[in-house]
Every structure is written in structure tokens, then in C-alpha cells.
Amino acid sequence: MKYFLIILMVVNLYANEDEKLLIQAYSYGLKPAPNNLITLKNIVKITSKEKITLGKKLFFDKNLSLNKDISCASCHDFKKGGADGIPTAIGHKNQKNPSHLNSPTVLNTAFSKHLFWNGSSHTLKDQAQGPLQATFEMSITPKLAEERVKQNSEYNQMFLNAFESNKITFDKITEAIGEYEKTLVTRSRYDEFLEGDLTALNKEEKEGLKLFITKSCVGCHNGIALGGQKLRKFPLSYHPIWSMSDIQSINELKKLYEQFLETLNEDRKYFQIKFNDDKKRYNYLLSAFGTKNLELLEKGFFNLYNKDEVYKVMTTKGCIHCHDKKTNRINRNLLSTISFPFENKGGFLGDEKHLKHFRVPLLRNVVSTAPYFHNGSVEKIEDAIKMMGTHQARKNLTDEEIEKIVKFLKAVNGQLIDISNK
């Protein structure tokens, strides 16, 4: 790898702008998707075509759900980018995912090192076992799944071809599904560009790719699938004021705000009586913080760290979301759990340690997989990109820059290639 980068640097000295962009893309870990089974086998471990054929049939088989009305394909529709197009997944008896989790795409997951939003699974075989058994998804037991498959005589020969034994087990079922999912690969003009066709992308798409690299998107969204390689903390910057002021000033403001909240807690009745309308409350906050700091509080800090919530503290009802009912004091732990730049529906906090580490989403075909983020809280991709710029890269992207990045991502949108028999 060291020598490869040196070669790229030398070539870069004599390259034109398009060639430099291609070299830059490779140097940041962007790679084209394979276009045939042989190449795919060199990247991910695929055992046999027979398992792929069996897995495809199982992937679309609704008999693998308790009520025989849901298949793997129900939440992973290829026409919807391998997802389902709704904010939260719906499963057995129309149950919504209890954590309000959005269905990630199944396309190109062969190139992902982490699966599920918390990255708890590392193989497609293991991942397939979760939705099949979850009571709010397909809600079937391993034993019943085996019985259902045995009832279909077509499977007898298919299991024999795939495993050299017609014994049907849950482990073999999920292994075959995983093998099929490895072949769900999409390719686009973006891949042609990475393979050397410098005309495959137009001027604005290339500018979008360059922004994707220079604005730090590529820091997390890299590899063949443009994601799935790491678990990353989200959000890195809890609030937009990180991009509105310097760190020292913000830290000083945080201390000032903490002291202010303590004062409110100590003599809450006094504030309820003295500041009994919005104008008085606003003037009081203005005198306490000053114009600039108040603007930072209103536009940033945690979702509940703003003057509206302080108003609630000053009222007789108080803030039911951020107060401990027993002590009537502000629950800062709760405040920290809802510090996403959007409503934290479902209360999901990422990895098992609850440190807000999430599997980096795959960006291939992302323009087809709205709504966005783990709980589907953001409808438009433009809004999602703007949030990522602010909260992850700490950069204020202009509308023009966002538009170019979207055009690049549209060029990444590809067609599912049936490489199972190539």
C-alpha cells in the first residue's frame, strides 16, 4: 500500500484535473464494485452458486414469517434502494420496530464489515438470524422455519445441491440467505469513472465527488459501499454552535449555562412569579447571557438547551421531559441522550455501550433510501447532508455545495447486477 501511494503521488505530478481527482479518490479508499462473480469471490467469500440460488428463493419466501405474510424482501425492496421507504420498519402484525429503527439497505452489504445500526453483527449469515426470530419482525422460531421449508418439496433437492445433504437446518437457511445477499451488488457511472473512464461523470458530478472528499465525507464513507467499514460516534458535535463560535467561548458558555440552570432550580417559584410572560423571560435571559450568547443558545446547544425550555422551567408545569419527577431537578443525563440534531424517536443510542456509536451507513443508492438516519427522522437528502456537514465534519455547507454532492450521489446510484450466474 505504501508503494502504491508513492506511485500515485508521482503520477499526480503529470496528471490533468480529472486524473488528479481519480487518483485522489483512490488515495482516500474509494473503490469500484465488481461486475462479475469471479471478481466478487476475490473480495468476499462465496462458497457456491447452488447456495446463492437457494438463498434467493429463501429471501423471497414469506413462509419464513409466522403469519406467512412477510419475507426478507418485504423490508428490503430493490425498487426502493434495498430498503422500504418508511421511517421505521414494520413487521409481524404491523408492529413497528420498538426502537423506531429504519431499515438499512441490503444492497452492497457484502462490502460492509458491520451490520445492524449498532454494528453488533459481522456476517450476513448471523445478521439474517435476527429479523427472522425477532417478535416484531418475522417472528418465527428456528424449529418452525425448518418445518416450513421441509413442507416445500422443491427445497429438498436445492439443499442437497447446496450442502451435499438434504438435511434442512436453521443454520443452513440463514447461511444460504447470506450467500445470496452477497451478490446484491449495484454498479453505476461512478464505478466506470473509478475504472478509468474519465468521461463517465459530468462536470458537476465530478465537483460533487471533489467536495465529498474535501469536506471530509470520505473520512467515514469509503470503501466499495461508501460506508459500513466503521462504527462512528454520531453526532460528533452535539449542536450547531460548534461551527458558530470558538471552542473556548463555547465551553465558557456551557459553564455559565450550567450555573444558570442551578439558580433556576434553587428558587424556581421566584422565577415563576417574577417572569410570568415571554417578554419578561426573554429580557431576563438577554441580561443574563448577552445578545451573542443568547443567539448561540437559541440556535444550538442540545435540543433542549434553549430559551424555550428555560421558559418551561420558569412555568408552573415545568419541563416534563428533562426534570426528575421526584427531585424536580434537571436531569442532565436525559438531556445528553436526546442530543441528536433531530427528534430522537425510539431512544436508540447506537452501540451496546450507549456511546452513540453507529454503523456508518452505505451511500450507494442512498438517494433512493429516504427517509434518513437510524430512526428515519429526516425526509430530504439535502437536509441529511447539511446536518452531517455541521455535526460530523463541523463545516457549513452552502446550498450550491450540497446540490453538487447530491448530484454526485445520484451518479453513484446504480442498477442491481445479477452476477449470480456470471
Secondary structure as GFF3:
##gff-version 3
##sequence-region A 1 422
A	DSSP	alpha_helix	2	12	.	.	.	ID=ss1
A	DSSP	alpha_helix	17	27	.	.	.	ID=ss2
A	DSSP	alpha_helix	37	43	.	.	.	ID=ss3
A	DSSP	alpha_helix	49	59	.	.	.	ID=ss4
A	DSSP	three_ten_helix	62	64	.	.	.	ID=ss5
A	DSSP	alpha_helix	72	75	.	.	.	ID=ss6
A	DSSP	three_ten_helix	78	80	.	.	.	ID=ss7
A	DSSP	three_ten_helix	92	94	.	.	.	ID=ss8
A	DSSP	three_ten_helix	109	111	.	.	.	ID=ss9
A	DSSP	alpha_helix	124	133	.	.	.	ID=ss10
A	DSSP	alpha_helix	142	150	.	.	.	ID=ss11
A	DSSP	alpha_helix	154	163	.	.	.	ID=ss12
A	DSSP	alpha_helix	170	181	.	.	.	ID=ss13
A	DSSP	beta_strand	185	187	.	.	.	ID=ss14
A	DSSP	alpha_helix	189	194	.	.	.	ID=ss15
A	DSSP	alpha_helix	203	214	.	.	.	ID=ss16
A	DSSP	three_ten_helix	217	219	.	.	.	ID=ss17
A	DSSP	beta_strand	231	233	.	.	.	ID=ss18
A	DSSP	three_ten_helix	240	243	.	.	.	ID=ss19
A	DSSP	alpha_helix	247	266	.	.	.	ID=ss20
A	DSSP	alpha_helix	268	274	.	.	.	ID=ss21
A	DSSP	alpha_helix	278	289	.	.	.	ID=ss22
A	DSSP	alpha_helix	291	299	.	.	.	ID=ss23
A	DSSP	alpha_helix	307	314	.	.	.	ID=ss24
A	DSSP	alpha_helix	332	337	.	.	.	ID=ss25
A	DSSP	beta_strand	357	359	.	.	.	ID=ss26
A	DSSP	three_ten_helix	366	368	.	.	.	ID=ss27
A	DSSP	alpha_helix	381	391	.	.	.	ID=ss28
A	DSSP	alpha_helix	399	412	.	.	.	ID=ss29
A	DSSP	beta_strand	415	417	.	.	.	ID=ss30
###
